[in-house]
Amino acid sequence: MTLLVLGASSQIGRFLLPRLREAGHAVLALSRRPQPAMLGVRWIEGGLPEAMPRDLPPLSGIVSYGPLLPFAQWLAQAPLRGLPRIVATSSMSAQTKRDSVVAAEREIARLLHEGEQTLADACAARGLAWMVLRPTIVYGAGLDRSLTPIARRAARLRLFPLPAGRGLRQPVHADDIALASIAALDPSAAGGVVVPIGGGERLTAAQMFARVRDSLPVATVPLPVPSVALHLAARLAPKLRGPLGRLDEDLVADNTALLRLLGVQPRPFRPDAGCWGPAR
């Protein structure tokens, strides 16, 4: 297949490209900046929405790991040849932040929903098969903005805050999302669906943070943070009100459709130091 990958240098893209190359697919990888040469991958510079290349070859599939709404808007009018299958990522934030007390988080959820609907409409108008993957917390390449900053800060300070949190979490490795993307590109795969994808294990927020601490290459001093301190922090720092307020909420995904439609069983949460990227 000839595939176009947007967000090729993202954390998921870093796992997807080698797998596509090993499978013998021809890959066009889009990036805003020059990237190191990779055998079997042709890098092209561009970006959503205005800087997309216009002279694309006939494509078997398009994978997008970038912002969903701009991608869907581009797809609606893109000069495509052929009928490529479309695989894109959204986020479980479309669900978990929908009723957030923080207006900015509610806007994130709204934009994600709008992106999903715009993509569905664009594909329906053009007769394209599509699938949207909705991951939970993503980790694995040291590029995420959730667990990696916590891990790196703790490794630098040698102090690891462990907030109280009873809500369930289900971190998903970026490579498992790459595997699901490849399965979704198969011509026999289901189309026209939004599929949640979480890790292969559910654990409390407190257990998740403890495992991140255990994965670090340096020893850190644990610093338990009681609930009263979290409530105070949320009052003093309004930007933290959303994530701190969800520590006792379950933020998980039902992987039933993932397994049934794509045959993908994500790995449990067993991070190692490599998941947080090179030491800084």
N, C-alpha and C positions, 0 to 999 in steps of 0.2 A: 504494500500500500504506500501511497504518497501522502504524508501527513504534515499538517501545519500545526505547530505548537506555539501558543502564546503564553507568556510567562514561563518560558523555557529555562530561565536562570533562577526561577523561584525554588523554594525548598522541595516542592513536589516534582518540579521539572528536573531537578538534579538526579532524581531516581528514575524518572520516566525515560529520559533520553538514552541512557545506556541499555535499558531493556528494549526499547524500540530498535536500537542499532543491532543488538544481539539477535533480534527476531528478523532482521534483514529488511526492515522497512526504510524507505527513503524519507528523510526527515528535513523539513524546513523549520528552523527554530528562530523565533522572533525575539529580539532584544533591543532595548533602547541604546545600549552601549556595546562596543566591540567585545567579543568573548573569545577565549582560547579555542583554537581549532580542535575539533573532535571528529574522529574517523566516522564516516557515515552520516554526519550531520552538517547541513549547510546553514550557516548563520546568516540571517538577514536583519538589517537594522530597521527599526520602525516602532510604532507604538500607537495605542488607542488614544483618542479616536481619529485624529487628523493625519497621523504619520504612517498609516498602513500602506503597504505596497499594493499597487493596483494590477500589476502583471503577474498574477499567480498561475501556476500550472494547474491542470485538472487535479483535484484533490479527492482522496478517498475518505479523509476524516480531518476534523479540526478539533484540537484540544485547547481549552482556554483555562488558565489558572489565574488570570488577572481579574480586575474589577468586572463584575457580571453585567451590569447595566450598559456601560460603554461597549462591551463586546456584543451584546444583543442588538444595540442600536447600529453598530457597524454591520453586523450580519444581515440586518434587514435590507441593506442597500449595497452590499459588497458585490463587486463584479466577479462572481464565482463561475468556474466551469465545472460541470459535473454536479453530483448530488452527494456531497460529503456528509458523513455521520458527524454529529456534533456532541462533544462531551465537554461540560464546563463544571466548575466548582462554584457553589454558593457557600453557605455556612449555616450551622445550626443556630447561629445568632438570629437568623430570621425568625426563629421560634422563641428562643430563650430571652431575647431582648425586646420582644414586641410590647410587653407591658412594663418595661423598666421605669423606675422613678426618675431616671436621667433622660432628658429630652434628646440629647445627642445619640444615646443608644437606641431609643425608639426610632430615630431617623435612620440609623444603620439598618434596623430590621425592615423598615419600610422600603428602603432602596434595594435591599436584597429581594424582597417579595416582588418589587417592580421589575427588577432584573430577570427574575425567573419567569414572570408572565410575559415580558417583552420578548424573551428568548423563545418561549413556546409559540407566541404569535408569529414571530419572524420565521421560525421553522415550518409552521403550518402553512404560511403563505408561500413558501418556496418548496414545499414537499420534502423537507429534510427530517430524517430521524434524529432524535436528540435524547440526551439523558443529562440530568443535573445531579451532581453528588453534593450532599450537604454534610461536610465533616464537622466533628466536634473539635476539641483542642488538638492542633496538629503539632507534632514535634519530629525530630530526627535528623535535621541538617544544621541546627544552630542558627536558623534564620527566622524562627517564629518570634512573635512579640508577647508571648505569654509566659512560657516556662523558661526559655533560654535566658532572658534578662535576669530572672530570679537566680538561676543557677550561676551565671557569670558573676553577678554581684556578690553572692555568697562566697564563691571561690576566691574573689579578690579580698573581701573583708574578713574571711574565715569565720563568719557568723551567719547562721541560717535561721531566719524567723520561721516559726512553725505555727501558722494561725489555726485556731480551732475552726473546724468545718465538718459538719455531718453530711452535707450534700454529696451525692454520688457524682463522680467524674469518670470519663471514659476516653482518655487521650488516645489518638490514633496516629500511628507512624506514617510519615509522608510516603514511604515506599508502598504501604498498603493502599493508599489512595492512587498511586501510580498503577498498581496492579489492577485496581477496579477500573481505572480509565482504559487500560488495554482491553479488559474484558468487555467494556461498554462499546468499544470500537468494532467489535466483531459484528459482521453483517447479520448474524442470527440473534444478537442481543435484543432485548426489549427496547422499545423507544417510547418517547413521550411521557417520561416519569421523572419525578424527583426522588432520589434515593438517599436516605440518611446513612452515614457511615461513621461509626465510632470504633474505638479499639476493642480488642477481644476480651477486655476485663473491665469491670466496674469496681471502683474503690472510692472511699470517702476522700474529700478534698485533703483532709489531714494526712491520710495514707499516701496520697499522690505526692504531696510536698516532701514527705519523709523519704519516699523512694528517689525523688530528685536529689535530695541531700546525700543519700547513700551512693548515688552514682558519681559523685564528684571525685576528681582525682586528688583532692586535698582534704584534710580533716577540717571540719567546721564545728563550731560550738552551737548546739541547738538552743534556740531562744523561743520557748513557747509564748504565744500571744493569746491571752484570754479574750473571751467574747466582749467583755466590757471595754477593752482597749480597741477592739475593732469598731465598736459602735462610736467611740469617741473619735477615732480616725475618720470615720465616714462623715461625721458632723463637721470636722475641721477641714477636710479635703473633699469637697463635693464631687470631684472627678472620680474619687474612689467609692462613692456611694453605691454605684451599680455593682461592681465586682465583689465588694465586701458584703453587700446585702444578699448576694447569691451564694455565699459560702455554705449555707444550710439548705440550699435548693438542689434538687437533682438536675444535672445538665448532661443528659445521656441521649444516646441514639438507639433505636430499635434496628438491629442488623438483619432482621428477618428477610426483608426484600433484597438486601445486599447479597445474602447467601443464596436465596432462591433465584434471583435474576442473573447474578454474575458469578456465583460460585466462589466468592471471596470470603475467607475467614481471617479477619485481622488478628495480629499477634497481641498477646497480653502486654501490659505496661511494665517492661523490664529495661529501662534506659541504662546506657553506659555513658562514660565521659564524652565519647565521640558524638553523642546526640546534641551536645551544646556547642559544637564547633571548636575551633582552636582556642587555646587559652589566651586571655587578654590581660 
